Each structure stands twice: as C-alpha cells, then as structure tokens.
Amino acid sequence: MRGKTLLSIVVLTGLLLAQACTGTKLINPWKDAAYQGHMSRMFVIGIVKDRGPRSLLENEFVRKLKERGIYAVASTALFPSEEVPPREDVRAKVRELGVDAVLVVKFIKKETGDTYTPMRNYAVPQNIIMSWDELFGVPDYNAQDLSYDYKVVTMQTTLFSVETGKPVWSSLSETRYEGGLIRQIKPFVSVIIGVLQEQKFIR
C-alpha cells in the first residue's frame, strides 16, 4: 500500500512539473514609447516554412482580432503560393488593403531538451528584429530526480505601423510543450493578443 501511495505521489509530482514548464512566456518585450493610438486594420503574416502551419497560425490571429472588432486578413488568404510571399508583394498588398498595421510572426527555432528536477535554464536569443528587411521517455520511479523530454519553440512577433514603416512592438517568445506543436497555436496566439490589448495597441 505504501509503495502504491509513493508511486502515485511521484507520478503526480511529475505531471505538475511538466505542466509548470508548458506555456508561452515573452523574452524581453520591447515597445516604442512614442507610439500612441489603436490599430483597427491589420495584415497578418507568418514567416514559417510550411504553408499548412503558417495558415493555421495566421487564421487564429485573424479570428482573435476579429473577435475584438478589428479588420484582419491573413497572408495565406491572399497569396496561393506555398512559399512565404516576397516582401515587395506584401508591401503592395498592404497598400491596396489600406491597413494600418502589419503583424509579423516569425519562426526562430525548435529544440528538444531533457528537464530534471530542479529545472535547468536554457538561453534564448535576446535581439529583436528592428527593420522590415530583416524579417526576410518513461520516468524512473526508483530515482530521486524526475526527468522528462520537453520541446521548446522560439518565435518572434513584431507589430509594424504602416504609416511609419517601423516596428512599434516586438518580442521573442518561448513556448515549452509536450506533444504536438499545432496544439500550441491557440494558447500562443491568446498570449500575444492579450499583450497587444494590454499595451493598448488593440481594444
């Protein structure tokens, strides 16, 4: 009986530790303190290699923005190519649509790590993109320490003002998770939209 209780405690502890390591956190977010105003029309583009995940990512941003009364359009809805559209084509489309902001979400890297108790810290890049041109196992229950594999994806999200052509907000983000990456899109988008709302870029 004591063995079963100990095993249950170990399993529960492992699950709690795994959950504590999941989710999205922002790394050194930056905001242009001089910018004032709200965005009302937004173009969303993901700098992601594969069109499928890129479309899912963009469409989730569009859905969340529309919930807040913002006109939003995804690049994959306008450009049929598998590849990310060329920069000049995006600029022309932005002018045609008359949007006031471009939200760029760029994939940086994905890693797999092995986390022990206590958890290790993994470094991530600290720089932010400042110009448009740059965008282009089973636990061992007999061991005292618990370990499990996790994945971490690093993204950079940058909000550009169309009027100035310059970024007004940017941040790296680190999302730790277990399982499939696609399932992380909705919570990731919710975090970013929440921050943009908190920073008064959207209502």
QUILINVEN-V246043 format. One record per run of one state. SS is the DSSP state (@ for helix, = for strand, . for the rest). FROM is the first residue (numbers start at 0). LEN is the number of residues. Records with the same first field share a line. If there is no record, write none. Layout:
SS->FROM-LEN, FROM-LEN
This chain:
.->0-1, 21-1, 31-9, 47-3, 67-3, 77-9, 97-3, 116-15, 135-11, 161-5, 177-6, 198-5
@->1-20, 50-17, 74-3, 86-11, 131-4, 183-15
=->22-9, 40-7, 70-4, 100-16, 146-15, 166-11
